[in-house]
Amino acid sequence: MPVIILILLLSACVSPAPRFMGAERRDLVLDGIRFVVFSNPTEAEVIRMGYLTRKDRDRVPELMVRAAEIASGCRVIPNSLRSRLPGDTGEARVELDCSG
């Protein structure tokens, strides 16, 4: 039982990629999906929390862009959304234009 509790606690934690250590963190819920955004003046990392069915994942990239813009206060550079795994809707990075 203690092992299961430890696994659940660790799975609830989210941490940024090494290059986002020290970046500002914001938690948001958009259209019922929870996102964690780590941002700095030039880019943001967006992590989707929770499970979604394959059908529900189609809208996630657009929501990730919105989450990054809301969390950072900057505009996401068009077509800059990238994921470490093509088609992955769990994590993505975007480039930001914070020039105003």
VEXGU-441586 format. One line per field, with one value per residue: chain; x, y, z of N, C-alpha, C in turn. Coordinates in steps of 0.02 Angstrom, whole numbers. Example, Ala and Ser with C-alpha at 12.3 -4.5 7.8 and 13.67 -1.06 7.14 Angstrom:
<guses>
ch	c(A_A)
n_px	c(660_642)
n_py	c(-284_-112)
n_pz	c(390_354)
ca_px	c(615_684)
ca_py	c(-225_-53)
ca_pz	c(390_357)
c_px	c(660_645)
c_py	c(-165_2)
c_pz	c(390_394)
</guses>
This chain:
<guses>
ch	c(A_A_A_A_A_A_A_A_A_A_A_A_A_A_A_A_A_A_A_A_A_A_A_A_A_A_A_A_A_A_A_A_A_A_A_A_A_A_A_A_A_A_A_A_A_A_A_A_A_A_A_A_A_A_A_A_A_A_A_A_A_A_A_A_A_A_A_A_A_A_A_A_A_A_A_A_A_A_A_A_A_A_A_A_A_A_A_A_A_A_A_A_A_A_A_A_A_A_A_A)
n_px	c(40_97_184_99_36_146_179_63_72_192_158_69_143_223_357_465_555_734_788_692_695_670_587_435_286_122_-42_-180_-352_-431_-572_-610_-494_-344_-195_-20_93_254_351_464_544_556_505_388_338_213_110_-4_-121_-188_-298_-352_-467_-432_-509_-540_-420_-394_-421_-326_-193_-226_-280_-167_-88_-168_-163_-26_-17_-105_-46_83_64_105_117_98_212_161_142_244_228_289_322_405_379_310_142_107_3_26_131_210_307_321_366_384_323_355_356_256)
n_py	c(-60_69_91_111_230_317_313_371_500_547_543_646_758_884_935_1054_1045_1034_1156_1246_1264_1363_1446_1541_1474_1429_1374_1318_1300_1254_1241_1132_1057_1029_1124_1148_1277_1327_1468_1581_1734_1705_1580_1444_1303_1186_1081_954_897_747_618_592_541_473_540_659_723_796_934_985_1040_1173_1224_1219_1319_1431_1422_1446_1579_1646_1617_1672_1800_1841_1835_1686_1629_1598_1431_1377_1279_1136_965_842_714_672_715_700_748_781_859_1008_1133_1308_1452_1620_1786_1925_2059_2150)
n_pz	c(0_40_-68_-177_-139_-141_-278_-333_-277_-334_-470_-478_-476_-570_-668_-745_-904_-906_-961_-928_-794_-655_-724_-741_-671_-714_-682_-771_-824_-966_-1064_-986_-974_-891_-883_-864_-869_-908_-922_-1004_-1060_-1199_-1237_-1207_-1109_-1117_-1026_-1030_-915_-846_-912_-1079_-1204_-1367_-1463_-1395_-1394_-1508_-1504_-1420_-1460_-1505_-1388_-1308_-1363_-1333_-1192_-1169_-1213_-1126_-1001_-1013_-1059_-1180_-1362_-1454_-1572_-1735_-1794_-1716_-1623_-1549_-1513_-1413_-1452_-1603_-1634_-1502_-1370_-1242_-1202_-1251_-1337_-1366_-1460_-1407_-1434_-1357_-1376_-1373)
ca_px	c(0_138_212_46_27_204_171_11_98_241_125_32_193_246_415_484_617_791_798_639_703_668_537_371_237_51_-89_-241_-401_-465_-620_-611_-430_-294_-129_33_135_317_370_516_528_560_470_347_325_144_100_-75_-128_-246_-309_-402_-476_-402_-555_-536_-353_-389_-424_-274_-141_-252_-286_-99_-68_-205_-136_39_-28_-135_2_142_46_138_87_135_232_125_176_303_212_329_321_462_353_260_73_95_-35_40_184_231_343_306_407_343_339_335_374_200)
ca_py	c(0_130_100_139_300_352_319_421_566_566_555_710_811_900_979_1075_1020_1069_1225_1288_1269_1433_1483_1554_1421_1447_1320_1343_1252_1279_1192_1073_1022_1063_1133_1181_1313_1357_1515_1632_1785_1684_1517_1414_1232_1174_1011_936_851_704_572_609_490_493_588_722_753_836_1006_1003_1087_1241_1244_1230_1386_1479_1418_1480_1651_1671_1611_1714_1868_1853_1802_1628_1636_1548_1369_1361_1224_1075_915_796_657_696_697_696_805_786_909_1045_1196_1359_1513_1677_1855_1966_2128_2195)
ca_pz	c(0_38_-135_-219_-119_-166_-351_-345_-260_-384_-534_-474_-481_-637_-666_-813_-935_-875_-984_-900_-722_-634_-764_-707_-679_-708_-691_-802_-848_-1026_-1090_-943_-975_-848_-912_-826_-917_-884_-975_-997_-1110_-1269_-1253_-1154_-1110_-1096_-1008_-1018_-859_-848_-968_-1129_-1256_-1431_-1493_-1359_-1401_-1569_-1489_-1372_-1483_-1504_-1318_-1282_-1385_-1291_-1124_-1168_-1219_-1064_-946_-1023_-1078_-1244_-1420_-1479_-1642_-1774_-1817_-1675_-1577_-1560_-1460_-1418_-1489_-1651_-1619_-1430_-1344_-1171_-1188_-1311_-1327_-1415_-1458_-1389_-1454_-1300_-1392_-1360)
c_px	c(43_167_161_36_85_199_119_35_148_209_86_79_210_305_435_545_674_800_745_643_708_620_474_322_167_10_-154_-288_-436_-510_-619_-547_-379_-227_-83_79_196_340_427_504_529_522_431_342_256_136_26_-77_-191_-251_-362_-407_-444_-444_-548_-469_-347_-386_-367_-221_-165_-259_-218_-74_-103_-178_-70_30_-57_-84_60_125_77_100_131_150_198_170_238_290_250_322_381_443_301_190_56_57_-24_88_201_269_324_355_360_369_311_349_315_151)
c_py	c(64_143_132_212_342_363_371_491_590_580_620_769_823_948_996_1039_1061_1141_1273_1291_1343_1475_1492_1497_1449_1385_1349_1285_1285_1225_1127_1033_1063_1065_1165_1212_1341_1404_1560_1683_1763_1621_1492_1339_1221_1099_1001_885_808_664_600_551_517_547_657_758_800_911_1030_1050_1160_1267_1257_1299_1439_1481_1456_1555_1680_1672_1660_1787_1888_1817_1742_1639_1580_1490_1352_1304_1162_1029_870_733_682_670_692_758_814_841_942_1108_1244_1416_1572_1742_1900_2040_2176_2191)
c_pz	c(0_-31_-181_-203_-146_-242_-368_-330_-312_-452_-535_-481_-554_-629_-737_-839_-905_-898_-960_-824_-703_-674_-723_-722_-670_-720_-717_-819_-907_-1053_-1051_-941_-935_-883_-860_-877_-881_-939_-953_-1053_-1183_-1287_-1193_-1165_-1081_-1084_-994_-963_-869_-912_-1015_-1179_-1320_-1465_-1461_-1368_-1461_-1554_-1445_-1400_-1483_-1433_-1287_-1302_-1343_-1220_-1119_-1172_-1155_-1008_-952_-1034_-1144_-1300_-1439_-1553_-1681_-1797_-1777_-1626_-1596_-1499_-1468_-1456_-1538_-1635_-1545_-1407_-1269_-1154_-1254_-1290_-1383_-1406_-1446_-1418_-1399_-1313_-1384_-1414)
</guses>
